[in-house]
Amino acid sequence: MFESTNKIHLQKLFRLRNLAILGQFTAVVITEYTLDITLPLAEIGFFILLVTLFNVFVWLRLSQPKIVTENEIFIHLAIDVFALALLLYFTGGATNPFVMLFLFPLTITVTILPIRYAWFLAALTVICYSLLMINYMPLPMSHNMHEHSASSEYNLHLIGMWVAFILNAGLITNYVYGMGNTLRRQQKQLSVAREQSIRDEQLVLLGTLAASTAHELGTPLGTMSLLVDELEQELDKENESVTSDLANLKSQIVRCKSSLSDLSASVGASSDLFGNIQQPVCEYFKQVITEIRGVHSEATLTLECNTTEISSIHTDRTLTLSLINIIENAIEVSPDFVDIKVSLVSNSIQIEITDKGPGLTKEAQEKIGQQPYSSKELGLGLGLYLAYAAIRRRRGKVNQTNNDTQGSITTILLPIAT
């Protein structure tokens, strides 16, 4: 499951605060021992310790499953503003060039929180900045610093502003973009979820229509079966061609009735996503191929299964019918050659179905599996659409592409049973 966006933002703030603590410690050392400016080290050290302890609390908070709210994010940003204000109070107030860092938490707020929070933090930032202009501890200069001219002091201030600008620009570019990118990923996930919801609604509608159609087809199929039996009895047995046609017609009727029976049985079966039967991989695919050969005895099918004996797969009738449908489509375009290879790839079962048919058109590549589509004159395009949907619901993947030489390759990935 994906982490909430607010929790990701809080993790980024935690890492940013760690960087700020390190930066503050480094700045104190450089100012005290390199620039020869005396600082109130006791107060500043105590302040940095408090910020560190607060970030330890944030680290513990992140390990909890409790939802991170927008109010909590705002409180953390407000605390960062107060922390920066206190640090600046001990280091020259508004005269400190690093006062520009007030813009950073405000920029984060504008990026990731509703506008009301941005106005609140803007007001808080303005108040802190204004107070630091009239109430702060001036930086005590050493004897050597007093010997420098006013021009040198001004140059030092300009250098400080330059460093502050570079730091602010880098932080905004890196962290604010990262937080904005989190929002963009969330929008993409929502878009995918909406598309999946639309497909699920279509599947529910198709399921309802299938159940209704199955109920309506039961009676005419039964009547057709009786009529075929009567015709067989009335016709001269010497008329072999007609007798053969009737036998084929009868087998097709039996197949239709068997499919309707499977549909009725599936309605009352377990609704578990992965089915309730666990079988060895190779044994299962041999059963699928045997079932297909019972209908397409003239087709040339080859099966190559390269899996371990202990590897298994969760199966049910829905998966079997989905695989049969995909393989039968390959047989229709290439009855003389359909090659099926089953292997293990990482923690998945990979099935490659290769045919030597005419291949897929550009329109077919775009629509197959995404919506009902068929290039057949009387085809409805529901078979592949439902097969793809059934495999995806099992956390599997289906990809159908044209072969480099001739025909197409359908690659199916299914989770291995654990």
C-alpha positions in Angstrom: 0.0 0.0 0.0 1.3 3.5 -0.8 2.2 5.8 2.0 0.1 8.9 2.5 1.3 12.0 0.8 1.4 13.9 4.1 3.6 11.2 5.7 6.0 11.5 2.8 6.1 15.3 3.3 6.8 14.8 7.0 9.7 12.4 6.2 11.2 15.1 3.9 10.8 17.7 6.6 12.6 15.3 9.0 15.5 14.9 6.6 15.6 18.6 5.9 15.7 19.4 9.7 18.6 17.0 10.1 20.4 18.9 7.3 19.6 22.2 9.0 21.0 21.0 12.4 24.2 20.0 10.7 24.3 23.4 8.8 23.8 25.4 12.0 26.5 23.5 13.8 28.9 24.1 10.9 28.0 27.8 10.7 28.6 28.3 14.4 32.1 26.7 14.2 33.0 28.8 11.1 31.7 32.1 12.6 33.4 31.5 16.0 36.8 30.2 14.9 37.2 31.4 11.3 35.5 34.8 11.2 36.6 35.6 14.7 33.1 36.6 15.8 32.2 35.8 19.4 28.8 34.0 19.8 26.7 33.2 22.8 27.7 29.5 22.5 25.7 28.3 25.6 22.4 29.7 24.4 22.9 28.6 20.8 24.1 25.1 21.8 21.1 24.7 24.1 18.8 25.8 21.2 20.4 23.3 18.7 20.0 20.5 21.3 16.3 21.3 21.6 15.8 21.2 17.8 17.7 17.8 17.8 15.5 16.4 20.5 12.4 17.6 18.6 13.6 15.8 15.5 14.1 12.6 17.5 10.5 12.9 18.5 9.6 13.3 14.8 11.6 10.2 14.0 9.5 8.2 16.6 6.3 9.8 15.2 7.1 8.5 11.7 7.3 4.9 13.0 3.7 5.1 14.1 0.8 4.1 11.9 -1.2 7.2 12.8 -2.3 9.3 9.9 -0.4 12.5 9.3 -2.8 15.5 8.8 -2.3 18.8 7.2 -2.6 20.5 10.6 0.4 18.4 11.8 2.5 19.4 8.7 1.6 23.1 9.4 2.6 22.8 13.0 6.0 21.4 12.0 6.6 24.2 9.6 5.6 26.8 12.2 8.0 25.3 14.7 10.7 25.6 12.0 9.9 29.3 11.6 10.1 29.8 15.4 13.4 27.9 15.6 15.0 30.0 12.9 13.7 33.2 14.6 15.3 32.1 17.9 18.6 31.3 16.2 18.6 34.6 14.4 17.8 36.4 17.7 21.1 35.2 19.1 23.1 36.0 15.9 22.2 39.6 14.9 18.5 39.4 14.2 17.4 41.0 10.9 21.0 42.1 10.2 22.0 38.5 9.8 21.9 37.7 6.0 20.5 34.2 6.7 17.2 35.9 7.5 16.3 35.1 3.9 15.8 31.5 5.0 12.4 32.6 6.3 11.2 32.2 2.7 11.9 28.5 2.6 9.2 27.1 5.0 6.8 29.6 3.4 7.6 28.2 0.0 7.0 24.7 1.2 3.7 25.7 2.7 2.5 27.3 -0.5 3.5 24.1 -2.4 1.9 21.4 -0.4 -0.8 22.9 1.9 -4.0 24.8 1.2 -3.8 28.5 0.9 -5.2 29.3 4.4 -2.1 27.7 5.9 0.1 29.7 3.6 -1.5 33.0 4.8 -1.1 31.9 8.4 2.6 31.1 8.0 3.2 34.3 6.0 1.7 36.3 8.8 3.9 34.4 11.3 7.0 34.9 9.2 6.4 38.7 8.8 5.8 39.1 12.6 9.1 37.2 13.4 11.0 39.2 10.9 9.6 42.5 12.2 10.4 41.7 15.8 14.0 40.7 14.8 14.4 44.2 13.4 13.9 45.9 16.7 14.8 43.2 19.3 17.9 41.0 18.9 21.4 40.3 20.3 24.0 42.1 18.1 26.9 40.1 17.1 29.9 41.1 19.3 32.9 41.9 17.2 36.4 41.0 18.2 39.2 43.5 18.5 40.5 42.5 15.0 37.1 43.0 13.5 36.9 46.5 14.9 40.1 47.4 13.2 38.6 46.6 9.8 36.9 49.4 7.9 33.2 49.8 7.4 33.7 48.8 3.8 35.1 45.4 4.9 32.1 44.8 7.2 29.7 45.6 4.4 31.6 43.2 2.1 31.2 40.5 4.8 27.5 41.1 4.9 27.3 40.9 1.1 29.1 37.6 1.1 26.7 36.3 3.8 23.7 37.3 1.7 25.3 35.6 -1.3 25.8 32.4 0.6 22.2 32.6 2.0 20.8 33.1 -1.4 22.6 30.1 -2.8 21.5 28.0 0.1 17.9 29.1 -0.2 17.8 28.6 -4.0 19.3 25.1 -3.6 16.9 24.1 -0.9 13.9 25.4 -2.7 14.9 23.7 -6.0 15.6 20.3 -4.4 13.1 19.9 -1.6 10.2 21.9 -2.9 10.4 20.2 -6.3 10.5 16.8 -4.5 7.4 17.6 -2.5 5.7 18.8 -5.7 6.7 15.7 -7.4 5.1 13.7 -4.6 1.8 15.5 -5.4 2.2 14.8 -9.1 2.7 11.1 -8.4 -0.4 11.1 -6.2 -2.4 12.7 -9.1 -1.1 10.0 -11.4 -2.1 7.3 -9.0 -5.6 8.8 -8.7 -5.9 8.9 -12.5 -4.9 5.2 -12.7 -7.4 4.4 -9.9 -10.2 6.3 -11.8 -9.5 4.3 -15.0 -9.5 1.1 -13.0 -12.8 2.1 -11.4 -14.3 2.7 -14.9 -13.0 -0.7 -16.1 -14.4 -2.4 -13.0 -17.8 -0.8 -13.6 -17.7 -2.2 -17.2 -16.8 -5.6 -15.9 -19.7 -5.6 -13.4 -22.1 -4.6 -16.2 -20.7 -7.4 -18.4 -21.0 -9.9 -15.6 -24.7 -8.9 -15.1 -25.3 -9.2 -18.8 -23.5 -12.6 -18.9 -25.6 -14.0 -16.1 -28.8 -12.8 -17.8 -27.7 -14.1 -21.2 -26.7 -17.5 -19.7 -30.2 -17.8 -18.2 -31.9 -17.0 -21.6 -29.6 -19.3 -23.6 -30.4 -22.4 -21.5 -33.8 -23.1 -23.0 -32.9 -22.7 -26.7 -29.8 -24.8 -26.3 -31.8 -27.5 -24.7 -34.3 -27.4 -27.6 -31.5 -27.4 -30.2 -30.0 -30.5 -28.6 -33.4 -32.3 -28.8 -33.8 -31.4 -32.4 -30.4 -32.6 -33.3 -31.1 -36.0 -31.7 -34.4 -36.3 -33.6 -32.7 -35.4 -36.9 -30.0 -38.0 -36.3 -32.7 -40.6 -35.8 -34.7 -39.6 -38.9 -31.9 -39.2 -41.4 -30.4 -42.1 -43.3 -27.2 -43.2 -41.6 -25.7 -43.7 -45.0 -25.6 -40.0 -45.6 -22.2 -39.6 -43.9 -21.7 -35.9 -44.6 -24.9 -34.8 -43.0 -24.4 -37.2 -40.1 -20.9 -35.8 -39.6 -22.2 -32.2 -39.7 -24.9 -33.1 -37.1 -22.3 -34.7 -34.9 -20.2 -31.5 -35.0 -23.2 -29.4 -34.3 -24.1 -31.6 -31.4 -20.6 -31.3 -29.9 -20.7 -27.5 -30.2 -24.1 -27.4 -28.4 -22.6 -29.6 -25.7 -19.7 -27.3 -25.4 -22.0 -24.3 -25.1 -24.0 -26.0 -22.4 -20.8 -27.0 -20.6 -19.7 -23.3 -20.6 -23.0 -22.2 -19.2 -22.7 -24.8 -16.5 -19.2 -23.5 -15.6 -20.6 -20.0 -15.4 -23.4 -21.1 -13.1 -21.0 -23.0 -10.9 -18.6 -20.0 -10.8 -21.3 -17.8 -9.4 -21.6 -19.9 -6.3 -17.8 -20.5 -6.0 -15.5 -18.8 -3.6 -14.8 -15.1 -4.4 -11.2 -15.4 -3.3 -9.0 -13.3 -5.6 -6.5 -16.1 -6.2 -8.9 -19.0 -6.3 -9.0 -21.9 -3.8 -6.9 -24.6 -5.6 -3.2 -24.8 -5.5 -1.5 -27.0 -8.2 2.0 -27.6 -9.5 2.7 -25.3 -12.4 3.5 -27.8 -15.1 0.7 -30.2 -14.1 -1.8 -27.3 -14.3 -0.7 -26.2 -17.8 -0.7 -29.7 -19.1 -4.4 -29.9 -18.0 -5.1 -26.6 -19.8 -3.5 -27.8 -23.1 -5.3 -31.2 -22.8 -8.6 -29.3 -22.6 -7.8 -27.2 -25.6 -6.8 -30.2 -27.7 -10.1 -31.8 -26.9 -11.8 -29.0 -28.9 -9.0 -28.1 -31.4 -7.7 -31.6 -32.2 -6.3 -30.4 -35.5 -4.2 -27.6 -34.1 -0.4 -28.0 -33.6 0.3 -27.1 -29.9 3.7 -27.4 -28.2 4.2 -26.9 -24.5 7.6 -26.4 -22.8 7.4 -26.1 -19.1 10.7 -25.2 -17.3 9.7 -24.8 -13.6 10.7 -26.6 -10.4 8.6 -29.4 -9.1 7.8 -27.5 -5.9 6.6 -24.4 -7.7 2.8 -24.1 -7.7 0.1 -21.7 -8.8 -3.3 -20.7 -7.4 -5.9 -21.7 -9.9 -9.7 -21.5 -10.5 -12.0 -21.9 -13.5 -11.7 -18.1 -14.3 -8.0 -18.4 -14.8 -8.3 -21.5 -16.9 -10.9 -19.9 -19.2 -8.8 -16.8 -19.5 -5.8 -18.8 -20.6 -7.9 -21.0 -23.0 -9.4 -17.8 -24.6 -5.9 -16.3 -25.2 -4.5 -19.6 -26.6 -7.6 -20.2 -28.8 -7.1 -16.7 -30.3 -3.6 -17.8 -31.3 -4.9 -21.0 -32.7 -7.4 -19.2 -34.9 -4.8 -17.1 -36.6 -2.1 -19.8 -36.6 -3.5 -23.4 -36.4 -0.2 -25.0 -37.6 2.0 -23.4 -35.0 1.3 -22.3 -31.4 4.3 -22.5 -29.0 3.8 -22.2 -25.3 6.7 -21.7 -22.9 6.3 -21.6 -19.1 9.2 -20.6 -16.9 10.0 -18.9 -13.6 11.0 -15.2 -13.6 11.8 -13.9 -10.1 8.7 -14.6 -8.1 6.4 -14.9 -11.1 5.3 -17.5 -13.6 5.9 -16.3 -17.1 3.9 -17.8 -20.0 4.9 -17.0 -23.6 2.5 -17.8 -26.3 4.0 -17.5 -29.8 2.0 -17.8 -33.1 2.8 -17.3 -36.8 -0.3 -15.4 -37.7 -0.5 -12.0 -39.4 0.4 -10.1 -36.3 -1.4 -7.2 -34.6 -2.5 -4.0 -36.2 -1.7 -0.7 -34.5 -5.4 -0.4 -33.5 -5.4 -3.8 -32.0 -2.3 -3.1 -29.9 -3.9 0.0 -28.5 -7.3 -1.5 -27.7 -6.8 -5.2 -26.8 -7.3 -5.6 -23.1 -8.3 -2.0 -22.6 -11.8 -2.2 -24.1 -13.9 -4.8 -26.0 -12.3 -5.2 -29.4 -12.4 -7.7 -32.2 -11.2 -7.8 -35.8 -13.5 -10.8 -36.6 -16.6 -10.2 -38.6 -18.9 -11.7 -36.0 -16.7 -11.2 -33.0 -17.8 -9.2 -29.9 -14.3 -8.7 -28.5 -15.4 -9.6 -25.0 -13.3 -12.8 -24.6 -9.8 -11.1 -24.6 -11.1 -8.1 -22.6 -12.4 -10.3 -19.8 -9.4 -12.6 -19.9 -7.0 -9.6 -19.5 -9.2 -8.2 -16.7 -9.3 -11.6 -14.9 -5.5 -11.9 -15.0 -4.9 -8.3 -13.8 -7.2 -8.9 -10.9 -5.0 -11.7 -9.9 -2.1 -9.2 -9.8 -0.8 -10.6 -13.1 0.2 -8.8 -16.2 -0.5 -9.4 -19.9 1.5 -7.9 -22.8 0.9 -8.7 -26.5 3.3 -7.6 -29.2 4.3 -8.5 -32.7 7.1 -10.9 -33.3 10.3 -9.7 -35.1 9.8 -12.2 -37.9 6.2 -13.2 -38.1 3.1 -13.5 -35.8 2.8 -12.2 -32.3 3.9 -13.1 -28.8 1.7 -12.9 -25.8 3.5 -12.7 -22.4 1.6 -13.4 -19.2 3.0 -13.0 -15.7 1.2 -14.6 -12.8 2.2 -14.6 -9.1 3.6 -17.8 -7.8 1.8 -19.6 -5.0 3.4 -19.1 -1.5 
